Amino acid sequence: MKNNFISAAALAALLLASGTASAQSNGNTVITEQRGADNAASVEQVGGTENSAVVSQRGASNIVSVEQLRGAGNLAEVTQRGKGNSGEVVQEEVINNVMVIRQQGEVNSALSYQGNGENNEASMVQQGENNDAFIEQFDGDDNKAELKQNGNSNRAGLSQDDVDNHIIKVEQYGNNNEAYAWQLWNTFNSIDIIQNGSFNFSLVGQLSSDYNSAYVEQLGTGNSAFISQWETRNNSASISQQGELNSAEIYQQGGFYDFYNYHVARIAQAGEANGAIIYQEGGVSFEADVYQAGENNRVTVEQVSGENSDAEIIQDGALNVAEVYQYLGENNDADIVQDGVMSTAGIYQTGGESNDADITQEISIENEAMIVQDGGYDNEAEIYQIYDYHSASIEQIGGESNEAYINQRSDYNNASIIQVDGLNNYASIHQSGEGGWSSILQEGGQDNSATIDQSLLGSAAIIEQIGGLANTADVFQLSFGDRAEIYQYGGDNNTASIAQDGVYSVSRITQDMGSYNNASILQETVDSLAEIYQTGVMNTASITQSGELQNASISQSGTGNTTVIVQQ
């Protein structure tokens, strides 16, 4: 009987002689080992199942090519040790196949293609310098690609197209590493990249896909991470960086069915002089979270045309900058918390409804906070600052039912609130400290209420309400060198009250072109001045002064007015 079986040793001998092997059947095994320079090996397996091709090269300038077509359960394994090696593995129209490339040396390059198949695995390991690796998987489901590079100047590219339930994992340990990963036209896929070294760069793209996740972790100095999820739905992206001079950017944009879009973006950075950017557009719900620990860091979060979106920034350190922009959305929330000195925070909400903005700056010196809400109604803004040299400003323009709060409990504070063209607005400033300055302006609204409360040393407060109905303004100051002025123009049933207890106080209330107004000033001070001017019908004015060198003046023009002045 004739024996058609060829042993692995005999087949290896044939390969060593000719450098090429071809097989078409089931359970075939090709094993090739080459030692020396300028060697080349080529293996082709067409059809069949459970075939395996194992190629090992030790030397310089070696080339390996393995091709497995139209099969299932096949294995391709390439090991190269030396300089200038090149390895390529192609598996097409296959399922449940495994591809492994290992390279140890310098100037290696590895290529892998898996197409038109399912449940395939591609794995690459490179140890050395100047390595290049590329893995492509397309037209299949449940495939997995893993790449590990340990060395300098490595570059990795991984692409999965028109597939579902795919996994990409990249690990790079060394200097000057670059990782590129793409997933196109797919769902339920994930990309994980870990880079440990200096000057690392990661670029992740998930386009026209749904329910995907992307994660990048970088440790070192001068790292850069970029994640783009474009025309997608219900995706998540996270970047973690530890070191200095790092940059992280996440871009998320909704697909054609915006009412199904829920995107999450998270960035965490520990170190100094880091930068973070998150951009989200076109979704029902966005979530953007940024945490930075260190100094001289900067964060920008921008959310466009979203509903029920949330942006939260936490910065722990000095000289940090945080900005949140929310455009054309509803029920959005923005929160900034800064714990450090000389930091700046700004929240800008434009053209939305029922938005909320909160800024908290704690244990800080010379910080600045700014909140702007424009073109919306039922908005709420709040700024909270503790300790020295703070400055806070809130602007709400063209809205109704807005509320603005500023609370500063420290030295040298400055606060300003402006609400224009609003209905039923409420503004409150509370400063307890030294040298505070407060200003509130509400224009073109009704049922507005403004309250300023300042205590201790050198406070000054001005409230202006213009063109409103039934406005209420309250100023209470218990300090030295106080100055309080309230102006209400063109409104009815307005009430203004000033109470000052200190030295060098000046109080002035002016209500013009209104009816049923009520004004009251109480001063228990030295060298004080109090003035009330009212023009209208049935107004009431009262001044009470207790101290030295006092001066009181009340002028009322109209019918049925009441004036009371008490000086002690």
KELUMMAR-918066 format. One line per field, with one value per residue (C-alpha): residue in three letters; chain; x, y, z. Coordinates in pm, whole numbers. Each point is the difference from the previous one (the first is absolute). Layout:
rest = (ala, ...)
kette = (A, ...)
u = (X, ...)
v = (Y, ...)
w = (Z, ...)
% end
This chain:
rest = (met, lys, asn, asn, phe, ile, ser, ala, ala, ala, leu, ala, ala, leu, leu, leu, ala, ser, gly, thr, ala, ser, ala, gln, ser, asn, gly, asn, thr, val, ile, thr, glu, gln, arg, gly, ala, asp, asn, ala, ala, ser, val, glu, gln, val, gly, gly, thr, glu, asn, ser, ala, val, val, ser, gln, arg, gly, ala, ser, asn, ile, val, ser, val, glu, gln, leu, arg, gly, ala, gly, asn, leu, ala, glu, val, thr, gln, arg, gly, lys, gly, asn, ser, gly, glu, val, val, gln, glu, glu, val, ile, asn, asn, val, met, val, ile, arg, gln, gln, gly, glu, val, asn, ser, ala, leu, ser, tyr, gln, gly, asn, gly, glu, asn, asn, glu, ala, ser, met, val, gln, gln, gly, glu, asn, asn, asp, ala, phe, ile, glu, gln, phe, asp, gly, asp, asp, asn, lys, ala, glu, leu, lys, gln, asn, gly, asn, ser, asn, arg, ala, gly, leu, ser, gln, asp, asp, val, asp, asn, his, ile, ile, lys, val, glu, gln, tyr, gly, asn, asn, asn, glu, ala, tyr, ala, trp, gln, leu, trp, asn, thr, phe, asn, ser, ile, asp, ile, ile, gln, asn, gly, ser, phe, asn, phe, ser, leu, val, gly, gln, leu, ser, ser, asp, tyr, asn, ser, ala, tyr, val, glu, gln, leu, gly, thr, gly, asn, ser, ala, phe, ile, ser, gln, trp, glu, thr, arg, asn, asn, ser, ala, ser, ile, ser, gln, gln, gly, glu, leu, asn, ser, ala, glu, ile, tyr, gln, gln, gly, gly, phe, tyr, asp, phe, tyr, asn, tyr, his, val, ala, arg, ile, ala, gln, ala, gly, glu, ala, asn, gly, ala, ile, ile, tyr, gln, glu, gly, gly, val, ser, phe, glu, ala, asp, val, tyr, gln, ala, gly, glu, asn, asn, arg, val, thr, val, glu, gln, val, ser, gly, glu, asn, ser, asp, ala, glu, ile, ile, gln, asp, gly, ala, leu, asn, val, ala, glu, val, tyr, gln, tyr, leu, gly, glu, asn, asn, asp, ala, asp, ile, val, gln, asp, gly, val, met, ser, thr, ala, gly, ile, tyr, gln, thr, gly, gly, glu, ser, asn, asp, ala, asp, ile, thr, gln, glu, ile, ser, ile, glu, asn, glu, ala, met, ile, val, gln, asp, gly, gly, tyr, asp, asn, glu, ala, glu, ile, tyr, gln, ile, tyr, asp, tyr, his, ser, ala, ser, ile, glu, gln, ile, gly, gly, glu, ser, asn, glu, ala, tyr, ile, asn, gln, arg, ser, asp, tyr, asn, asn, ala, ser, ile, ile, gln, val, asp, gly, leu, asn, asn, tyr, ala, ser, ile, his, gln, ser, gly, glu, gly, gly, trp, ser, ser, ile, leu, gln, glu, gly, gly, gln, asp, asn, ser, ala, thr, ile, asp, gln, ser, leu, leu, gly, ser, ala, ala, ile, ile, glu, gln, ile, gly, gly, leu, ala, asn, thr, ala, asp, val, phe, gln, leu, ser, phe, gly, asp, arg, ala, glu, ile, tyr, gln, tyr, gly, gly, asp, asn, asn, thr, ala, ser, ile, ala, gln, asp, gly, val, tyr, ser, val, ser, arg, ile, thr, gln, asp, met, gly, ser, tyr, asn, asn, ala, ser, ile, leu, gln, glu, thr, val, asp, ser, leu, ala, glu, ile, tyr, gln, thr, gly, val, met, asn, thr, ala, ser, ile, thr, gln, ser, gly, glu, leu, gln, asn, ala, ser, ile, ser, gln, ser, gly, thr, gly, asn, thr, thr, val, ile, val, gln, gln)
kette = (A, A, A, A, A, A, A, A, A, A, A, A, A, A, A, A, A, A, A, A, A, A, A, A, A, A, A, A, A, A, A, A, A, A, A, A, A, A, A, A, A, A, A, A, A, A, A, A, A, A, A, A, A, A, A, A, A, A, A, A, A, A, A, A, A, A, A, A, A, A, A, A, A, A, A, A, A, A, A, A, A, A, A, A, A, A, A, A, A, A, A, A, A, A, A, A, A, A, A, A, A, A, A, A, A, A, A, A, A, A, A, A, A, A, A, A, A, A, A, A, A, A, A, A, A, A, A, A, A, A, A, A, A, A, A, A, A, A, A, A, A, A, A, A, A, A, A, A, A, A, A, A, A, A, A, A, A, A, A, A, A, A, A, A, A, A, A, A, A, A, A, A, A, A, A, A, A, A, A, A, A, A, A, A, A, A, A, A, A, A, A, A, A, A, A, A, A, A, A, A, A, A, A, A, A, A, A, A, A, A, A, A, A, A, A, A, A, A, A, A, A, A, A, A, A, A, A, A, A, A, A, A, A, A, A, A, A, A, A, A, A, A, A, A, A, A, A, A, A, A, A, A, A, A, A, A, A, A, A, A, A, A, A, A, A, A, A, A, A, A, A, A, A, A, A, A, A, A, A, A, A, A, A, A, A, A, A, A, A, A, A, A, A, A, A, A, A, A, A, A, A, A, A, A, A, A, A, A, A, A, A, A, A, A, A, A, A, A, A, A, A, A, A, A, A, A, A, A, A, A, A, A, A, A, A, A, A, A, A, A, A, A, A, A, A, A, A, A, A, A, A, A, A, A, A, A, A, A, A, A, A, A, A, A, A, A, A, A, A, A, A, A, A, A, A, A, A, A, A, A, A, A, A, A, A, A, A, A, A, A, A, A, A, A, A, A, A, A, A, A, A, A, A, A, A, A, A, A, A, A, A, A, A, A, A, A, A, A, A, A, A, A, A, A, A, A, A, A, A, A, A, A, A, A, A, A, A, A, A, A, A, A, A, A, A, A, A, A, A, A, A, A, A, A, A, A, A, A, A, A, A, A, A, A, A, A, A, A, A, A, A, A, A, A, A, A, A, A, A, A, A, A, A, A, A, A, A, A, A, A, A, A, A, A, A, A, A, A, A, A, A, A, A, A, A, A, A, A, A, A, A, A, A, A, A, A, A, A, A, A, A, A, A, A, A, A, A, A, A, A, A, A, A, A, A, A, A, A, A, A, A, A, A, A, A, A, A, A, A, A, A, A, A, A, A, A, A, A, A, A, A, A, A, A, A, A, A, A)
u = (0, 132, 54, -105, 84, 285, 159, 52, 377, -12, -226, 232, 290, -189, -75, 361, 104, -257, -137, -362, -276, -357, -269, -372, -166, -89, 235, 317, 299, 284, 300, 289, 317, 261, 332, 215, -11, -211, -243, -359, -294, -345, -289, -339, -290, -327, -320, -28, -20, 238, 305, 304, 301, 291, 299, 307, 287, 321, 225, 0, -204, -254, -342, -303, -332, -283, -333, -301, -314, -351, 46, -96, 185, 340, 312, 274, 297, 308, 305, 286, 314, 252, 30, -196, -269, -335, -302, -335, -301, -320, -311, -301, -344, 75, -160, 141, 356, 298, 293, 310, 308, 295, 295, 307, 267, 36, -177, -271, -333, -312, -319, -319, -322, -311, -303, -343, 9, -124, 148, 353, 293, 306, 287, 333, 294, 296, 307, 266, 42, -165, -274, -310, -318, -330, -309, -313, -322, -298, -337, -49, -124, 145, 362, 281, 326, 279, 334, 284, 315, 289, 269, 70, -152, -277, -303, -323, -303, -317, -316, -332, -255, -364, 1, -177, 114, 366, 282, 323, 269, 336, 281, 314, 288, 280, 71, -146, -284, -291, -332, -276, -326, -314, -339, -242, -366, -47, -163, 99, 374, 276, 347, 249, 344, 264, 322, 270, 291, 82, -130, -287, -276, -339, -263, -329, -287, -341, -209, -358, -36, -210, 50, 380, 256, 350, 260, 351, 246, 332, 280, 292, 80, -123, -271, -287, -331, -276, -335, -261, -346, -179, -351, -45, -253, 34, 380, 246, 356, 254, 356, 231, 336, 264, 296, 75, -65, -270, -300, -332, -284, -335, -247, -348, -265, -345, -125, -315, -233, 83, -277, 183, 341, 161, 372, 242, 349, 244, 353, 227, 341, 255, 297, 83, -63, -254, -283, -341, -273, -342, -241, -347, -265, -345, -133, -274, 235, 369, 226, 343, 220, 352, 228, 340, 246, 294, 88, -30, -265, -274, -339, -257, -334, -242, -347, -220, -369, -35, -273, 46, 375, 244, 349, 212, 356, 208, 343, 227, 297, 109, -9, -264, -257, -340, -262, -338, -206, -355, -192, -361, -91, -257, 31, 379, 219, 354, 211, 356, 188, 346, 216, 310, 132, -14, -242, -263, -342, -262, -338, -182, -352, -162, -339, -120, -276, 2, 379, 197, 353, 207, 356, 178, 347, 141, 311, 121, 157, -58, -247, -253, -343, -244, -344, -194, -347, -141, -326, -160, -264, -29, 380, 196, 356, 203, 356, 158, 343, 194, 295, 216, -3, -302, -198, -337, -240, -335, -192, -344, -141, -330, -150, -273, -20, 380, 179, 357, 194, 345, 140, 347, 132, 340, 217, 3, -301, -171, -338, -228, -336, -180, -342, -157, -343, -107, -318, -11, 380, 174, 356, 182, 355, 139, 351, 142, 349, 215, -17, -294, -170, -342, -215, -335, -187, -338, -154, -329, -156, -271, -22, 378, 172, 358, 171, 354, 139, 352, 176, 324, 221, -26, -308, -183, -327, -207, -334, -179, -337, -135, -341, -132, -316, -12, 379, 168, 354, 168, 349, 137, 355, 165, 348, 222, -11, -325, -173, -338, -211, -327, -161, -339, -145, -337, -153, -296, -23, 379, 162, 352, 169, 355, 140, 358, 188, 350, 210, 6, -322, -191, -349, -211, -335, -160, -337, -121, -321, -160, -297, -52, 377, 151, 352, 171, 353, 142, 348, 177, 326, 233, 23, -294, -212, -342, -212, -336, -161, -340, -236, -340, -319, -41, 371, 146, 351, 171, 350, 139, 350, 189, 345, 199, 11, -309, -178, -341, -194, -337, -169, -341, -214, -356, -316, -45, 371, 126, 338, 162, 348, 144, 344, 157)
v = (0, 341, 246, 360, 148, 251, 48, 342, -47, -89, 296, 226, -127, 80, 349, 59, -99, 190, 258, -64, -239, -46, -229, -63, -249, -45, -19, 89, 132, 209, 64, 210, 103, 224, 109, 239, 318, 98, -294, 2, -227, -21, -225, -30, -208, 2, -155, -264, 22, -10, 72, 156, 189, 65, 203, 84, 218, 96, 236, 321, 122, -287, 11, -214, -25, -226, -21, -204, 19, -144, -208, -33, -59, 75, 122, 226, 68, 203, 54, 223, 83, 226, 321, 121, -269, 24, -218, -15, -222, -5, -193, 55, -157, -188, -51, -87, 59, 118, 207, 72, 204, 39, 220, 63, 227, 322, 151, -268, 37, -214, -6, -197, -20, -191, 49, -146, -212, -33, -79, 60, 110, 200, 46, 182, 41, 219, 53, 232, 331, 160, -263, 39, -202, 2, -217, 18, -194, 59, -147, -221, -20, -83, 49, 101, 183, 38, 176, 38, 203, 26, 231, 336, 181, -255, 61, -196, 12, -203, 15, -184, 79, -98, -237, -46, -108, 63, 65, 194, 4, 179, 11, 206, 23, 230, 336, 179, -249, 60, -186, 36, -194, 21, -168, 86, -88, -231, -47, -126, 36, 110, 153, -1, 163, 7, 197, 12, 223, 340, 182, -241, 76, -171, 61, -187, 26, -165, 123, -76, -251, -57, -127, 14, 84, 147, 23, 148, -10, 183, 31, 234, 344, 170, -253, 73, -185, 64, -185, 70, -161, 152, -71, -245, -85, -109, -6, 63, 137, 27, 135, -35, 180, 27, 232, 344, 186, -247, 74, -187, 62, -177, 78, -156, 73, -159, -196, 34, -96, 264, -101, -327, 154, -40, 77, -2, 159, -8, 142, -36, 170, 10, 233, 350, 199, -249, 85, -163, 58, -168, 80, -157, 78, -122, -231, -49, -40, 88, -56, 164, -45, 141, -33, 170, -11, 238, 351, 198, -232, 103, -156, 87, -182, 84, -152, 93, -76, -246, -67, -112, 34, 29, 153, -26, 127, -50, 163, -43, 235, 352, 211, -218, 105, -166, 93, -155, 95, -131, 112, -52, -264, -65, -111, 14, 19, 136, -26, 124, -61, 153, -43, 215, 350, 231, -220, 109, -156, 86, -150, 120, -125, 147, -55, -272, -60, -99, -11, -1, 130, -30, 115, -74, 134, -100, 98, 223, 338, 229, -233, 113, -150, 84, -139, 114, -130, 157, -48, -253, -15, -165, -3, -11, 116, -28, 102, -90, 128, -24, 213, 266, 220, -146, 144, -136, 105, -143, 114, -124, 167, -48, -255, -41, -156, 15, -23, 109, -53, 120, -86, 124, -39, 157, 305, 243, -155, 147, -122, 113, -139, 123, -127, 163, -49, -253, -83, -99, 12, -34, 112, -33, 95, -86, 113, -39, 138, 303, 247, -157, 168, -107, 113, -139, 124, -141, 166, -49, -255, -29, -154, 30, -25, 100, -51, 96, -87, 119, -6, 146, 277, 199, -143, 175, -108, 132, -145, 124, -133, 169, -40, -255, -61, -86, -9, -46, 108, -63, 103, -77, 106, -34, 141, 311, 242, -135, 135, -124, 135, -139, 125, -122, 165, -24, -267, -39, -133, 6, -39, 111, -37, 84, -72, 98, -28, 143, 310, 235, -149, 149, -119, 114, -132, 134, -126, 187, -22, -255, -40, -163, -3, -45, 110, -36, 87, -82, 123, -36, 163, 298, 260, -156, 130, -136, 115, -122, 134, -127, 129, -159, -62, -122, -65, -55, 100, -45, 92, -87, 116, -46, 149, 319, 251, -142, 135, -120, 115, -124, 137, -134, 132, -127, -53, -178, -50, -66, 109, -95, 114, -92, 127, -72)
w = (0, -94, 287, -87, 345, 12, 339, 153, -16, -368, -73, 194, -208, -316, 128, 95, -349, -205, 249, -112, 113, -119, 141, -46, 233, 368, 296, -190, 192, -142, 223, -130, 184, -158, 151, -190, -205, -301, 32, -129, 82, -161, 110, -170, 130, -197, 134, 266, 377, 294, -214, 162, -127, 237, -122, 209, -118, 176, -185, -199, -295, 12, -169, 86, -182, 117, -181, 113, -216, 29, 310, 362, 325, -155, 181, -137, 224, -94, 224, -111, 196, -160, -197, -301, 18, -176, 75, -178, 71, -206, 108, -226, -17, 319, 342, 343, -116, 207, -120, 214, -96, 237, -85, 213, -139, -194, -302, -5, -179, 30, -208, 61, -201, 107, -222, -68, 313, 356, 342, -121, 218, -98, 244, -43, 240, -89, 218, -131, -178, -302, -29, -218, 40, -187, 57, -214, 55, -226, -102, 304, 357, 341, -104, 236, -65, 258, -37, 248, -68, 243, -127, -159, -298, -49, -222, 6, -226, 49, -208, 25, -270, -49, 298, 335, 347, -75, 250, -48, 269, -27, 255, -61, 248, -108, -160, -302, -44, -235, -2, -261, 41, -217, 10, -282, -67, 294, 342, 348, -61, 240, -25, 289, -28, 275, -51, 266, -95, -146, -306, -58, -249, -35, -266, 34, -245, 21, -291, -107, 280, 313, 356, -19, 269, -21, 278, -5, 290, -20, 256, -65, -132, -314, -77, -237, -30, -253, -11, -265, -1, -297, -132, 283, 271, 362, 14, 283, -5, 283, 20, 300, 4, 269, -48, -142, -325, -102, -221, -23, -247, -39, -280, -9, -261, -27, -297, -206, 287, 256, 240, 71, 68, 342, 10, 292, 2, 290, 38, 305, 12, 281, -43, -119, -319, -135, -239, -47, -261, -24, -285, -17, -260, -102, 268, 255, 294, 31, 298, 18, 307, 39, 300, 20, 288, -32, -111, -325, -142, -242, -79, -266, -26, -282, -35, -299, -63, 284, 253, 359, -42, 287, 18, 312, 48, 314, 27, 300, -17, -90, -317, -166, -261, -52, -261, -84, -306, -45, -311, -112, 254, 269, 363, -15, 310, 36, 315, 61, 324, 48, 308, -40, -49, -302, -195, -253, -63, -260, -94, -312, -80, -311, -163, 234, 251, 368, 21, 325, 63, 319, 74, 327, 80, 338, 198, -279, -71, -299, -169, -260, -72, -281, -89, -308, -89, -316, -188, 231, 272, 337, 30, 324, 70, 319, 95, 332, 106, 325, 110, -164, -309, -178, -289, -115, -276, -119, -309, -103, -312, -178, 231, 261, 344, 31, 334, 72, 323, 101, 342, 90, 355, 4, -63, -292, -176, -305, -131, -283, -123, -314, -106, -309, -164, 256, 189, 366, 38, 335, 76, 333, 101, 342, 89, 348, 13, -72, -283, -186, -295, -133, -294, -118, -309, -102, -306, -183, 231, 261, 345, 28, 337, 77, 337, 106, 341, 86, 336, 134, -140, -318, -172, -284, -166, -293, -114, -313, -114, -314, -162, 241, 201, 370, 34, 336, 86, 337, 110, 346, 89, 339, -54, -21, -290, -148, -306, -122, -287, -135, -322, -120, -314, -170, 220, 236, 353, 41, 341, 87, 338, 112, 347, 86, 328, -25, -64, -304, -141, -292, -96, -294, -128, -317, -126, -311, -205, 232, 233, 339, 57, 344, 97, 339, 115, 344, 95, 333, -100, 29, -279, -194, -288, -100, -298, -129, -316, -110, -270, -39, 199, 358, 62, 348, 109, 338, 121, 342, 99, 324, 37, -67, -287, -171, -304, -127, -305, -135, -314, -104, -286, -29, 203, 331, 77, 353, 135, 332, 114, 340, 108, 337)
% end
